[in-house]
Amino acid sequence: MRPAYLPISCDFHSELELFALRQQPIEITFQQLDGSETTICEAIKDLCTRNGEEFLLLPNGSEIRLDQLVSVGGKLLANYTCG
């Protein structure tokens, strides 16, 4: 079962929107449900919200829940604070 969604910081969300506008492949590291990390190099197609959760959409149809992100383009989610 997937843990409850934890909203990410607005500043990091803004960074993701900029990456999506550029439509260029970028390194994305995210945490799998089993706790392992995966790194891919892919363009960000868009961001969306569904059922109170936010997702990063990839050109191949895959999606990553934003609170599973570890880093995007070398920017660590942990370096951004909410509020």
N, C-alpha and C positions, 0 to 999 in steps of 0.2 A: 504494500500500500504506500502511496505517495504521501510524504509529509505535507502539512498545511503550507500554503504559499506564504513566503515572507517577502513583502515588497522591497525592491532595491532602491537605492538613493536616486533622487531626481537628477543629480549631476551625472551619475553613471548612465542613467536612461538617456540623457541628452547626448552623451558620447556615442551611445549605440545608434541614435537617430542620425548622427553625422556619418557614421560608418555606413549606414543603410543608404544614405543619399549618394555616397561615393560609388556604391555598387562594385567595389574592388575586392578581390580575395584578401582575407585577413586571417590571422591566427586566432582561433577561438578555443579556449580550454574550458571544459565544463565537467561537472561531477555527475557520474552515473548514479542510479538508485542504489547500487551496491557499495557506493563510496569511492569507487575507482575514478580516476580522471582520464578524460579523453581529449586529445588535441586534434583539431582539424584545421585546414586552410580553405576557407570558403567565403564567398561574398554574402553579405546580409541583404536579403531581399526586402524585408519589412519587419515591423514589430506589430503585434496585435494583442488585444485583451479579450479573454474569453472566460466566463464564469468566475470573474474576480482574479484571474491569474494572467500574467503577461508572458508573451512568448516572442522569441526571435525566430523569424521564418527564413529558411534557406532556399535557394533556387531549386534544389532537388525535391522539395516538398517536405523535408524534415523540419522539425521545430524543436527548440530548446527552451524550457521554462527559464525565465530570467534569473530566478534565485538559484539555479543550478550552475550559473556561470562562475568561473574562477577568474578568468582574464579574457580580454578581447583587445587585440592589437597591442599587447604588452601592458595594458592598463588593468591593474588588479582591482576587482570588485571590493576586496577588503580595505582598500585605501580610501574608499568613499564612505561617508557617513550619512545616515538619514537625518532629515531635519533641516 
